[in-house]
Amino acid sequence: QVQLVESGGGSVQTGGSATLSCAVSEGALEMFAISWLRQAPGKEHEPVICVSISDEITSYLKSDVGRFSVARDKTKNTVTLQINDLKPEDTATYYCATSMARLCLDRLTRSEIYFWGQGTEIQVSA
């Protein structure tokens, strides 16, 4: 199985930045695209962004796409999610996950995800 562990969450002021890390099983980045999703309180999981095995990036958000960036570090087996200009609506639990496809899917739903991390929370305060 693919193991994913998120870290880097915490309390951040509005307008600040956050860097989340996803540690994945050794070799997984060579085989599978990695996605980030988030779940705000009382809401459904929302796909955020994906990076493929060839570093092609797919953004799933309908707005504020430019505030999110993702990168792989194959030597460290990590995928980082950078969020800039944080807003209160960014408050959520952030998950890294994989559908076990090599490339990012054009659309991503919960049913298409095979492995999830445990999540890390970001709390954005005014």
C-alpha positions as CSV (number, residue, x, y, z in Angstrom):
1,Q,0.0,0.0,0.0
2,V,0.9,3.6,-0.3
3,Q,1.5,5.5,2.9
4,L,1.1,9.2,3.2
5,V,1.7,11.4,6.2
6,E,0.9,15.1,6.2
7,S,2.5,17.7,8.5
8,G,2.9,21.5,8.7
9,G,-0.5,22.5,9.8
10,G,-1.3,25.0,12.5
11,S,-2.7,28.4,13.3
12,V,-1.9,31.1,10.9
13,Q,-2.9,34.8,10.6
14,T,-4.9,36.0,7.6
15,G,-2.5,37.0,4.9
16,G,0.2,34.7,6.0
17,S,1.6,31.6,4.3
18,A,1.7,27.9,5.1
19,T,3.8,25.1,3.8
20,L,2.4,21.6,4.2
21,S,4.4,18.5,3.6
22,C,3.3,15.1,2.5
23,A,5.8,12.2,3.2
24,V,5.0,9.3,0.9
25,S,6.2,5.7,0.7
26,E,9.6,5.3,-0.9
27,G,9.1,4.9,-4.7
28,A,5.6,6.1,-4.7
29,L,6.4,9.4,-6.4
30,E,7.9,7.5,-9.3
31,M,4.6,5.6,-9.9
32,F,1.7,7.8,-8.8
33,A,0.4,11.3,-9.0
34,I,-0.2,13.0,-5.7
35,S,-3.1,15.2,-4.9
36,W,-4.1,17.6,-2.1
37,L,-7.6,17.9,-1.0
38,R,-9.2,19.8,1.9
39,Q,-12.3,19.5,4.0
40,A,-13.7,22.5,5.8
41,P,-16.0,21.9,8.8
42,G,-19.3,20.6,7.6
43,K,-18.3,20.5,4.0
44,E,-17.3,17.8,1.5
45,H,-13.8,17.0,0.5
46,E,-12.6,19.6,-2.0
47,P,-9.8,18.7,-4.5
48,V,-7.1,21.5,-4.5
49,I,-4.2,20.5,-6.7
50,C,-2.3,17.6,-8.1
51,V,1.3,16.9,-9.3
52,S,2.0,14.0,-11.7
53,I,5.1,11.8,-12.0
54,S,6.3,14.1,-14.7
55,D,5.7,17.2,-12.5
56,E,2.7,18.3,-14.5
57,I,0.4,20.3,-12.2
58,T,-3.4,20.3,-12.3
59,S,-5.4,22.8,-10.2
60,Y,-8.9,21.9,-9.2
61,L,-10.1,25.1,-7.5
62,K,-12.5,27.3,-9.2
63,S,-10.8,30.5,-7.9
64,D,-7.7,31.6,-6.1
65,V,-5.7,29.1,-8.0
66,G,-2.6,31.3,-7.9
67,R,-2.3,31.1,-4.1
68,F,-1.6,27.4,-4.2
69,S,1.5,25.7,-5.5
70,V,2.8,22.1,-5.3
71,A,6.2,20.5,-5.8
72,R,7.7,17.1,-5.5
73,D,11.1,16.2,-4.0
74,K,11.8,12.7,-5.1
75,T,15.1,12.5,-3.1
76,K,13.1,13.1,0.1
77,N,9.9,11.4,-0.9
78,T,7.9,14.4,-0.1
79,V,5.3,16.6,-1.8
80,T,4.9,20.1,-0.5
81,L,1.8,22.4,-0.7
82,Q,2.5,26.1,-0.5
83,I,-0.5,28.3,0.3
84,N,0.0,32.1,0.2
85,D,-2.2,35.0,1.3
86,L,-4.2,32.7,3.6
87,K,-7.8,33.6,4.1
88,P,-10.3,32.5,6.8
89,E,-12.0,30.3,4.2
90,D,-8.8,28.3,3.9
91,T,-9.5,26.9,7.3
92,A,-9.7,23.1,6.8
93,T,-8.1,19.8,7.2
94,Y,-5.7,19.2,4.3
95,Y,-5.1,15.7,3.0
96,C,-2.6,14.3,0.5
97,A,-3.9,11.3,-1.5
98,T,-3.4,9.3,-4.6
99,S,-5.7,7.7,-7.2
100,M,-2.8,5.5,-8.2
101,A,-2.8,7.0,-11.7
102,R,0.5,8.2,-13.1
103,L,-1.0,11.5,-14.3
104,C,-3.4,13.8,-12.6
105,L,-7.1,13.3,-13.3
106,D,-9.0,16.0,-15.0
107,R,-11.6,15.5,-12.2
108,L,-11.1,14.0,-8.8
109,T,-13.7,12.6,-6.5
110,R,-13.5,10.8,-3.3
111,S,-14.4,7.5,-5.0
112,E,-11.3,7.7,-7.2
113,I,-8.9,8.0,-4.3
114,Y,-7.2,4.8,-3.1
115,F,-5.0,6.0,-0.3
116,W,-5.2,9.0,2.0
117,G,-3.1,10.5,4.6
118,Q,-4.4,11.3,8.1
119,G,-4.7,15.0,7.3
120,T,-3.2,18.2,8.9
121,E,-5.3,21.1,10.0
122,I,-4.9,24.8,9.1
123,Q,-6.7,27.3,11.2
124,V,-6.6,30.8,9.7
125,S,-7.5,33.5,12.2
126,A,-8.3,37.1,11.5
